[in-house]
Amino acid sequence: MSDILNYYVKLVDFMAQMLGENCEVVLQDCRKQSQSIVAIANGHISGRSVGAPLTDYGLKILAEERWRDRDWDVNYHGKTQSGKMLLCSTFFIKEKNELVGMLCFNSDQSKYLKLSEEILRLGRVSWPIDFTAERTASPIEKFVNSVPEMIYNAADEVFGAGSYGKIDHLNQEERLRLLENLEEKGAFQLKGAVSEVAAHLGCSEASMYRYLSKITKKKKKERKEE
């Protein structure tokens, strides 16, 4: 971990104590994508701990280099493994024109939403805002502790809830759909992801690379046709 991130480590617990138990504060080292979390406070919110990998959102930031023209992203949504919706903000830590790390704040809004609903219900007040939409809106970021959890999320998105246990019986077309989802999330940027996904699918690494090659060719073709 670089000297600049050492300073931010001290901020993690400080900010968590200031913001309260409903806000998770996370320091990520962007050079260690497979084990990016180097400090975390209130980890009960997302269920993550030190050593967890970058999220799909974090990997997308790196792939698209969003950090080059901004210093932060604020007020986007995330979703935990348990289905809890969070309000998230990320500060980009840069050094010598490179992204070194990210300081992330993930606030659990569920208590406030529930309280708002109960107060309005007690008063029989009609309100134009659907509070449940906050929970069901498509999240930008999904929080995972490992590559298997990322595979689990992808299987649910592609084939429906509870599909994870069936992924070792997928046909070739279904495997490609699942791998496309993982590739879009940047999962294969993580060290060891190819071999781990291959093990869960019950196929060889050589087959995995053939699938990924097909996905790359398909994307190139689609770009040419646009």
C-alpha positions as CSV (number, residue, x, y, z in Angstrom):
1,M,0.0,0.0,0.0
2,S,1.4,3.4,-1.0
3,D,2.1,6.3,1.4
4,I,-0.9,8.3,0.1
5,L,-3.3,5.5,1.1
6,N,-1.8,5.3,4.5
7,Y,-3.2,8.7,5.2
8,Y,-6.7,7.6,4.0
9,V,-6.6,4.6,6.3
10,K,-6.9,6.9,9.3
11,L,-9.9,8.5,7.7
12,V,-11.9,5.3,7.5
13,D,-12.8,4.9,11.2
14,F,-13.0,8.6,11.7
15,M,-15.6,9.1,9.0
16,A,-17.5,6.0,10.1
17,Q,-17.8,7.3,13.6
18,M,-18.8,10.7,12.4
19,L,-21.4,9.4,9.9
20,G,-22.8,6.7,12.2
21,E,-23.4,3.0,12.0
22,N,-25.7,3.2,8.9
23,C,-22.8,4.3,6.7
24,E,-20.1,1.9,5.5
25,V,-16.7,3.5,4.8
26,V,-14.3,1.6,2.5
27,L,-10.8,2.3,1.3
28,Q,-9.9,0.4,-1.9
29,D,-6.5,-0.1,-3.5
30,C,-7.2,0.0,-7.2
31,R,-3.9,-1.8,-8.0
32,K,-5.0,-4.9,-6.1
33,Q,-8.3,-5.6,-7.9
34,S,-8.8,-9.1,-6.5
35,Q,-8.2,-8.0,-2.9
36,S,-8.8,-4.3,-3.2
37,I,-10.3,-3.5,0.2
38,V,-7.5,-2.5,2.6
39,A,-9.7,-0.9,5.3
40,I,-13.4,-0.9,6.1
41,A,-15.7,0.3,8.8
42,N,-19.3,-0.8,9.4
43,G,-18.7,-3.7,7.1
44,H,-22.0,-5.3,8.4
45,I,-23.8,-3.1,5.9
46,S,-22.5,-4.9,2.7
47,G,-21.2,-8.0,4.5
48,R,-17.7,-7.4,3.1
49,S,-14.3,-7.4,4.9
50,V,-10.6,-6.5,4.2
51,G,-9.4,-8.5,1.1
52,A,-12.7,-8.4,-0.8
53,P,-12.4,-7.6,-4.5
54,L,-13.4,-4.5,-6.5
55,T,-17.1,-4.4,-7.3
56,D,-18.5,-4.4,-10.8
57,Y,-18.8,-0.6,-10.5
58,G,-15.2,-0.3,-9.4
59,L,-14.0,-2.5,-12.3
60,K,-16.0,-0.4,-14.7
61,I,-14.4,2.8,-13.4
62,L,-11.0,1.4,-14.2
63,A,-12.0,0.0,-17.6
64,E,-13.6,3.3,-18.7
65,E,-11.1,5.5,-16.9
66,R,-14.0,7.7,-15.6
67,W,-11.7,9.1,-12.9
68,R,-9.6,11.0,-15.4
69,D,-12.2,13.8,-15.9
70,R,-13.7,13.9,-12.4
71,D,-12.7,13.6,-8.8
72,W,-15.7,11.7,-7.4
73,D,-19.1,10.1,-8.2
74,V,-21.9,10.8,-5.8
75,N,-25.4,9.5,-5.0
76,Y,-25.6,6.4,-7.1
77,H,-27.2,3.2,-6.0
78,G,-25.8,-0.1,-4.9
79,K,-27.2,-3.5,-3.8
80,T,-25.9,-5.9,-1.2
81,Q,-26.0,-9.7,-1.4
82,S,-28.9,-9.7,1.0
83,G,-30.8,-7.4,-1.4
84,K,-30.4,-4.2,0.7
85,M,-30.4,-1.0,-1.4
86,L,-27.7,1.6,-0.6
87,L,-26.9,5.2,-1.5
88,C,-23.3,5.3,-2.6
89,S,-20.6,7.9,-3.2
90,T,-16.9,7.4,-4.2
91,F,-13.9,9.8,-4.0
92,F,-11.1,9.0,-6.4
93,I,-7.6,9.0,-4.9
94,K,-5.0,10.0,-7.5
95,E,-1.3,10.3,-7.5
96,K,0.9,11.4,-10.4
97,N,-2.1,11.3,-12.8
98,E,-3.0,7.7,-12.0
99,L,-5.8,6.3,-10.0
100,V,-4.4,4.8,-6.8
101,G,-7.4,4.1,-4.7
102,M,-11.0,4.9,-3.9
103,L,-12.7,6.1,-0.7
104,C,-16.3,4.8,-0.7
105,F,-19.3,5.7,1.4
106,N,-22.3,3.4,1.3
107,S,-25.3,4.5,3.3
108,D,-28.1,2.2,4.3
109,Q,-31.3,4.2,3.6
110,S,-33.8,1.4,4.5
111,K,-34.6,2.6,8.0
112,Y,-35.4,6.1,6.8
113,L,-37.5,4.9,4.0
114,K,-39.4,2.5,6.3
115,L,-40.0,5.3,8.8
116,S,-41.2,7.7,6.1
117,E,-43.7,5.1,4.9
118,E,-45.0,4.4,8.4
119,I,-45.5,8.2,9.1
120,L,-47.3,8.7,5.8
121,R,-49.4,5.6,6.4
122,L,-50.4,6.8,9.9
123,G,-51.6,10.1,8.5
124,R,-53.2,8.5,5.5
125,V,-51.3,10.9,3.3
126,S,-51.1,10.3,-0.4
127,W,-47.6,10.9,-1.7
128,P,-46.5,11.0,-5.4
129,I,-43.2,9.3,-4.7
130,D,-43.1,5.5,-4.7
131,F,-40.7,4.7,-1.9
132,T,-40.4,1.1,-2.9
133,A,-38.9,2.2,-6.2
134,E,-35.7,3.0,-4.3
135,R,-35.4,-0.7,-3.4
136,T,-36.4,-2.1,-6.8
137,A,-34.5,0.2,-9.1
138,S,-31.6,-1.4,-11.1
139,P,-28.5,-0.9,-9.0
140,I,-25.3,0.4,-10.4
141,E,-23.0,-1.4,-8.0
142,K,-23.2,-4.8,-6.5
143,F,-21.1,-5.7,-3.4
144,V,-19.3,-9.0,-3.3
145,N,-16.7,-10.7,-1.1
146,S,-15.4,-13.0,-3.7
147,V,-15.5,-14.2,-7.4
148,P,-18.1,-16.9,-6.6
149,E,-20.5,-14.3,-5.3
150,M,-20.0,-12.4,-8.5
151,I,-20.9,-15.6,-10.4
152,Y,-23.9,-16.0,-8.2
153,N,-25.2,-12.5,-9.0
154,A,-24.6,-13.0,-12.7
155,A,-26.5,-16.3,-12.8
156,D,-29.5,-14.6,-11.0
157,E,-29.5,-11.7,-13.5
158,V,-29.3,-13.9,-16.6
159,F,-31.4,-16.9,-15.6
160,G,-33.5,-15.7,-12.6
161,A,-33.2,-16.1,-8.8
162,G,-31.9,-19.4,-7.5
163,S,-30.1,-20.3,-10.8
164,Y,-26.6,-20.6,-9.3
165,G,-26.9,-24.3,-8.5
166,K,-27.7,-25.1,-12.1
167,I,-24.8,-23.4,-13.8
168,D,-22.7,-26.5,-14.2
169,H,-25.4,-27.9,-16.5
170,L,-25.6,-25.0,-18.9
171,N,-25.4,-25.6,-22.6
172,Q,-23.0,-23.6,-24.8
173,E,-25.4,-20.8,-25.6
174,E,-26.3,-20.4,-21.9
175,R,-22.7,-20.4,-20.9
176,L,-22.0,-17.6,-23.4
177,R,-24.9,-15.5,-22.0
178,L,-23.5,-15.9,-18.4
179,L,-19.9,-15.1,-19.5
180,E,-21.1,-12.1,-21.4
181,N,-22.7,-10.8,-18.2
182,L,-19.5,-11.4,-16.2
183,E,-17.3,-9.9,-18.9
184,E,-19.5,-6.7,-18.9
185,K,-19.0,-6.4,-15.2
186,G,-15.2,-6.7,-15.6
187,A,-15.0,-9.9,-13.7
188,F,-12.2,-11.3,-15.8
189,Q,-10.0,-8.4,-14.8
190,L,-9.7,-10.1,-11.4
191,K,-6.7,-12.3,-10.9
192,G,-7.6,-16.0,-11.1
193,A,-11.2,-15.3,-12.3
194,V,-11.0,-17.4,-15.4
195,S,-9.9,-20.6,-13.6
196,E,-12.5,-20.0,-10.9
197,V,-15.4,-19.4,-13.3
198,A,-14.3,-22.5,-15.3
199,A,-14.4,-24.6,-12.1
200,H,-17.9,-23.4,-11.3
201,L,-19.1,-24.1,-14.9
202,G,-17.5,-27.5,-15.0
203,C,-15.3,-26.8,-18.0
204,S,-11.6,-26.3,-18.8
205,E,-9.8,-23.0,-18.9
206,A,-9.1,-23.6,-22.6
207,S,-12.9,-23.7,-23.2
208,M,-13.2,-20.6,-21.2
209,Y,-10.8,-18.7,-23.4
210,R,-12.6,-20.0,-26.5
211,Y,-15.9,-18.6,-25.1
212,L,-14.3,-15.3,-24.2
213,S,-12.8,-15.1,-27.7
214,K,-16.3,-15.6,-29.2
215,I,-17.6,-12.8,-27.0
216,T,-14.9,-10.5,-28.1
217,K,-15.5,-11.2,-31.8
218,K,-19.2,-10.7,-31.3
219,K,-18.7,-7.3,-29.7
220,K,-16.3,-6.2,-32.5
221,K,-18.9,-7.2,-35.1
222,E,-21.7,-5.3,-33.3
223,R,-19.5,-2.2,-33.1
224,K,-18.8,-2.3,-36.8
225,E,-22.5,-2.6,-37.6
226,E,-23.5,0.4,-35.4
